Amino acid sequence: MSQGDGGPGIRKTTLHLGEHSLAGSRGLFDVHFFRDLAHGATAMAISVGDLGRSAPLLARVHSSCVTSECLMGCDCDCAEQLEGALETISSEGRGIVFYLMQEGRGAGLTAKARDRMIVQASRNRVTTFEAYASMGLPADLRSYDVVAPMSRMLGIRAPIKLLTNNPEKAAAVAAALEAEKIEVYGTESIQGPTSPFNRDYLTAKHDSGHELDRPNRSAGALPPASVRVFEPEPLPGDPQRVVTASYFLPIALLRSLDTSMEARPADGGVVEWFRLSVVYDRATERESILLSLSEEDRETDFDPDERSRPVTMRLFDRLPGPDSLGRAALRRSLLAMRERGRGSVLVRFDDRDHAEP
């Protein structure tokens, strides 16, 4: 560790709050917690080895994806890239993953869910990038400026090799790190398995310039029922809560909670489609996710099942490993719903600073 006691520190508007240890399938990681005070966002850095050495350093700058990392969804490659990066730096004995809260390529949870809603309503004929354009959004709203002060406080001065498939992202990270005179000297590809559930998404990324293997252009899996695009609407009988988007999420229910790469077969494993609805609460000004299942029509009336307690996902639930109590609780709820053939569970997110595992 180059940070000394790992205590508080500040660089520009980024506050280093401290650290915890994380036990993963590949060993022990140091998890550093930061707060971007200017934007009110939490960030993490998951590291292995001495970051202060001058030898080149493997690094990944990763943006959050609650649907794959917390909800075990398999319609993208985000969790695989996070897991693969952690396995790679562990195998190397030295490296870092910067984890930034930038859901939906920086556009937020509702925009991401509306993207999926638009794509599914088109029966996958519209790509994720075309869906963003239809909402008046650019393809990518992410910023990597916070990585520079995080690197400085962790004592990183070595040149960095980025684990990414995205040349535009590599260029943006390199520009951000120029402020601390840290060089990005190259990239290394990081890919997970392709399945019928993420095939269309990966094809769209490949066609947009991501350096991925040549895609399988056969048709991907379609949701079990039609999806409609709608404007945000209040919950029935509860105007304080607004449903901003709704679509179907394929969830690999029997995937290991450790979520190592070996536990995610290329065909997605045993997958169940759940309807995902994003709910905005006017009182708390926060978004939550309602996962529901109905064998009659696969629709939901948006009311949480009285027999199912809400599940809270904390910071450590975003990372692979046995510390994910939230994922364990969610899987129990989803398996019970699958056995009954119906039900719903509300998923809340607690991303407060320095959350304990």
C-alpha positions in Angstrom: 0.0 0.0 0.0 1.3 3.4 -0.9 -1.4 5.4 0.9 0.1 4.8 4.4 -2.7 4.2 6.9 -5.4 4.4 4.2 -7.0 7.3 6.1 -8.8 10.4 4.8 -7.2 12.6 2.2 -8.4 15.1 -0.4 -7.3 16.1 -3.9 -9.2 18.9 -5.6 -12.9 18.0 -4.8 -12.3 14.3 -4.4 -12.2 13.0 -0.8 -10.6 9.6 0.1 -12.6 8.1 2.9 -10.7 5.0 3.7 -10.6 1.3 2.8 -11.7 -2.2 3.5 -10.6 -5.6 2.4 -12.6 -7.8 -0.1 -12.2 -11.5 -0.3 -12.8 -12.7 -3.8 -12.5 -16.0 -5.7 -8.9 -15.0 -6.8 -7.7 -13.7 -3.4 -7.8 -10.5 -1.3 -8.4 -7.0 -2.7 -8.1 -3.6 -1.1 -11.2 -1.5 -1.7 -10.7 2.3 -1.4 -13.8 4.6 -1.0 -13.9 8.1 -2.5 -16.5 10.8 -2.7 -16.6 13.4 -5.5 -17.9 16.3 -3.4 -18.6 18.5 -6.5 -21.0 16.0 -8.0 -22.2 14.1 -4.9 -21.0 10.7 -6.3 -19.3 7.8 -4.6 -16.4 5.9 -6.3 -14.3 2.9 -5.5 -10.9 1.7 -6.4 -10.2 -2.1 -6.0 -6.5 -2.9 -6.0 -3.9 -5.6 -5.6 -0.2 -5.1 -4.8 2.0 -2.0 -4.4 0.5 0.8 -6.5 3.4 3.1 -5.9 6.0 1.1 -7.9 7.3 2.5 -11.1 6.6 -0.6 -13.2 3.7 -0.4 -15.6 0.3 -0.9 -14.0 -2.8 -2.8 -15.3 -5.9 -0.8 -14.8 -9.6 -0.8 -15.7 -11.9 2.2 -15.4 -15.4 0.6 -15.0 -18.8 2.2 -14.9 -21.6 0.8 -12.8 -24.2 -1.6 -14.1 -26.8 -2.5 -11.4 -28.8 -4.8 -13.7 -25.9 -7.2 -14.3 -23.8 -6.7 -11.1 -26.6 -6.5 -8.5 -29.5 -8.1 -10.2 -27.6 -10.9 -12.1 -29.0 -9.9 -15.5 -27.3 -11.3 -18.5 -28.3 -8.9 -21.4 -25.0 -7.1 -21.4 -21.3 -7.8 -20.8 -20.7 -5.4 -17.8 -20.4 -7.9 -15.0 -18.2 -10.1 -17.1 -15.8 -7.2 -17.8 -15.7 -6.3 -14.1 -15.1 -9.9 -13.0 -12.5 -10.4 -15.8 -10.6 -7.3 -14.8 -10.4 -8.3 -11.1 -9.3 -11.8 -12.1 -6.6 -10.4 -14.4 -5.1 -8.0 -11.9 -5.2 -10.7 -9.2 -3.4 -13.1 -11.5 -0.8 -10.4 -12.2 -0.4 -9.7 -8.5 -0.7 -5.9 -9.1 -3.3 -3.7 -10.6 -6.4 -1.6 -10.0 -10.1 -1.2 -11.0 -11.6 2.2 -10.7 -15.4 1.7 -10.2 -17.4 4.8 -11.0 -21.1 5.3 -10.5 -22.1 6.1 -14.1 -25.1 4.0 -14.8 -26.3 3.8 -18.4 -23.1 5.2 -19.9 -23.5 8.2 -17.6 -27.2 8.9 -18.5 -28.6 7.3 -15.3 -30.8 4.4 -14.4 -34.0 5.6 -15.9 -32.4 6.5 -19.2 -30.8 3.0 -19.3 -34.1 1.3 -18.6 -35.9 3.4 -21.2 -33.1 2.4 -23.7 -33.9 -1.3 -23.0 -37.6 -0.6 -23.2 -37.2 1.1 -26.6 -35.0 -1.7 -27.9 -37.4 -4.5 -26.7 -40.4 -2.6 -28.1 -38.7 -2.7 -31.5 -38.1 -6.5 -31.1 -34.3 -5.7 -31.1 -34.4 -3.9 -34.4 -33.3 -0.7 -32.8 -29.8 -0.7 -31.2 -28.9 0.7 -27.8 -27.2 3.7 -29.5 -30.2 4.4 -31.7 -32.4 4.3 -28.6 -30.3 6.9 -26.9 -30.5 9.1 -30.0 -34.3 8.8 -30.0 -34.3 10.1 -26.4 -32.2 13.1 -27.5 -29.1 11.7 -25.7 -25.5 11.3 -27.0 -24.2 7.7 -27.1 -22.0 8.2 -24.1 -22.2 10.8 -21.3 -19.5 9.4 -19.0 -16.7 11.5 -17.5 -13.4 10.1 -16.2 -12.0 13.3 -14.5 -12.3 11.8 -11.0 -9.8 9.0 -11.9 -6.9 11.5 -11.8 -7.2 12.7 -8.2 -8.0 9.1 -7.1 -4.8 8.0 -8.7 -2.8 10.8 -7.1 -4.1 9.9 -3.6 -3.3 6.3 -4.1 0.3 7.1 -5.1 0.1 6.0 -8.7 2.7 7.5 -10.9 3.5 4.5 -13.2 2.3 4.3 -16.8 -1.0 2.5 -17.1 -2.2 -0.2 -19.5 -6.0 -0.1 -19.7 -8.3 -3.1 -19.8 -10.9 -2.0 -22.3 -12.3 -2.7 -25.7 -13.3 0.9 -26.3 -10.7 3.1 -28.1 -12.8 6.3 -27.4 -12.9 5.5 -23.7 -9.1 4.8 -23.6 -8.5 8.2 -25.2 -10.9 9.9 -22.7 -9.2 8.3 -19.7 -5.7 9.2 -21.1 -6.8 12.9 -21.4 -8.1 12.8 -17.8 -4.9 11.4 -16.4 -2.8 14.0 -18.1 -3.6 16.3 -15.2 -1.5 14.1 -12.9 1.2 13.3 -15.6 0.2 9.6 -15.7 0.6 8.0 -19.1 -1.8 5.5 -20.7 0.6 3.5 -22.9 -1.7 0.9 -24.4 -4.8 -1.2 -24.0 -5.6 -4.9 -23.5 -8.9 -6.5 -24.6 -11.3 -7.9 -22.0 -14.2 -10.0 -23.2 -16.7 -12.3 -21.7 -18.9 -15.0 -23.3 -21.6 -14.2 -25.8 -25.1 -15.6 -25.3 -28.5 -15.2 -27.0 -29.4 -12.6 -24.3 -26.5 -10.2 -24.9 -25.8 -10.9 -28.6 -27.6 -7.9 -30.0 -26.0 -5.6 -27.5 -22.5 -6.8 -28.2 -23.1 -6.6 -32.0 -24.2 -2.9 -31.5 -21.0 -2.2 -29.5 -18.8 -4.0 -32.2 -20.4 -1.9 -35.0 -19.9 1.3 -33.0 -16.1 0.7 -32.9 -15.5 -1.4 -29.8 -12.7 -3.9 -30.4 -14.7 -7.1 -29.9 -14.5 -10.4 -31.7 -16.5 -10.6 -34.9 -20.2 -10.9 -33.7 -22.6 -13.7 -34.3 -25.3 -11.9 -36.2 -28.0 -14.5 -35.7 -31.1 -13.2 -33.9 -30.8 -12.8 -30.2 -33.4 -13.8 -27.6 -36.6 -11.9 -27.4 -38.6 -11.1 -24.2 -41.6 -13.4 -23.4 -44.2 -10.7 -24.2 -44.5 -7.4 -26.1 -43.1 -4.3 -24.5 -44.7 -0.8 -24.9 -43.0 2.5 -24.8 -44.8 4.9 -22.4 -44.3 8.2 -20.6 -43.7 8.1 -16.9 -46.9 7.3 -14.9 -47.8 7.3 -11.2 -48.2 4.0 -9.4 -51.9 3.2 -9.1 -53.1 4.8 -5.9 -49.7 6.2 -5.1 -49.0 9.4 -6.9 -45.8 10.0 -4.8 -44.1 7.2 -6.8 -43.6 7.3 -10.6 -42.8 4.4 -12.9 -40.3 5.8 -15.4 -39.6 2.7 -17.5 -40.4 -1.0 -17.7 -38.9 -3.9 -19.7 -37.9 -7.6 -19.3 -34.6 -8.5 -17.8 -33.2 -12.1 -18.3 -31.7 -13.2 -15.0 -29.3 -16.1 -14.6 -30.9 -17.5 -11.4 -28.5 -20.4 -10.7 -25.3 -18.5 -11.3 -22.9 -18.7 -8.4 -23.1 -15.7 -6.1 -19.3 -15.5 -6.4 -20.0 -14.7 -10.1 -16.6 -15.7 -11.2 -16.2 -16.0 -15.0 -16.3 -19.8 -14.8 -19.8 -19.6 -13.2 -21.3 -17.7 -16.2 -21.7 -20.2 -19.0 -21.9 -18.9 -22.6 -25.6 -19.8 -22.9 -26.5 -17.8 -19.8 -27.2 -20.8 -17.6 -30.7 -21.2 -16.2 -32.4 -17.9 -17.2 -35.8 -16.5 -16.2 -37.3 -13.3 -17.6 -38.5 -10.9 -15.0 -40.2 -7.6 -15.7 -38.0 -4.7 -14.4 -39.7 -1.4 -13.6 -37.9 1.7 -12.4 -39.8 3.6 -9.7 -38.9 7.2 -8.7 -40.0 8.2 -5.2 -40.9 11.9 -5.0 -40.4 11.9 -1.2 -36.9 10.4 -1.1 -35.9 11.6 -4.6 -34.4 8.2 -5.3 -34.9 5.5 -7.8 -35.6 1.8 -7.0 -36.2 -1.3 -9.1 -39.3 -3.5 -9.0 -38.7 -7.1 -10.3 -42.0 -9.0 -11.0 -43.2 -12.2 -12.4 -46.6 -13.3 -13.5 -47.4 -16.5 -15.4 -50.7 -15.2 -16.6 -49.6 -12.4 -18.8 -46.1 -11.5 -17.7 -47.2 -8.1 -16.8 -47.2 -6.4 -13.4 -49.5 -3.9 -11.7 -46.3 -2.4 -10.2 -47.4 -3.3 -6.6 -44.7 -5.0 -4.5 -45.7 -8.4 -3.2 -46.7 -8.2 0.4 -45.0 -11.5 1.1 -41.6 -10.2 -0.2 -39.5 -7.8 1.8 -37.6 -5.1 0.0 -33.9 -6.0 -0.8 -31.3 -3.3 -0.3 -28.1 -3.4 -2.4 -25.1 -1.8 -0.9 -21.7 -0.9 -2.4 -20.2 -4.3 -1.8 -23.2 -5.9 -3.6 -21.8 -4.4 -6.8 -18.6 -6.5 -6.5 -18.1 -10.3 -7.1 -17.4 -12.3 -4.0 -19.1 -13.8 -0.9 -19.6 -10.4 0.8 -22.7 -9.8 -1.4 -25.5 -10.3 1.1 -27.9 -8.3 -1.1 -27.5 -10.5 -4.1 -28.0 -13.6 -1.9 -31.2 -12.1 -0.5 -32.4 -11.2 -4.0 -31.8 -14.6 -5.4 -33.8 -16.2 -2.6 -36.7 -13.9 -3.4 -36.5 -14.5 -7.1 -36.3 -18.3 -6.7 -39.3 -18.2 -4.4 -41.2 -16.2 -7.0 -40.2 -18.6 -9.7 -41.5 -21.5 -7.6 -44.8 -19.8 -7.0 -45.0 -18.6 -10.6 -45.7 -15.0 -9.6 -44.7 -12.2 -7.2 -42.6 -9.1 -7.0 -39.7 -7.7 -5.0 -38.6 -4.1 -4.6 -34.8 -3.5 -4.9 -33.3 -0.4 -3.2 -29.8 1.0 -3.5 -27.7 2.4 -0.7 -24.5 3.9 -2.1 -23.6 5.9 0.9 -19.9 6.7 1.6 -17.8 3.9 3.1 -20.6 1.4 3.3 -19.7 -1.7 5.3 -19.9 -5.2 3.6 
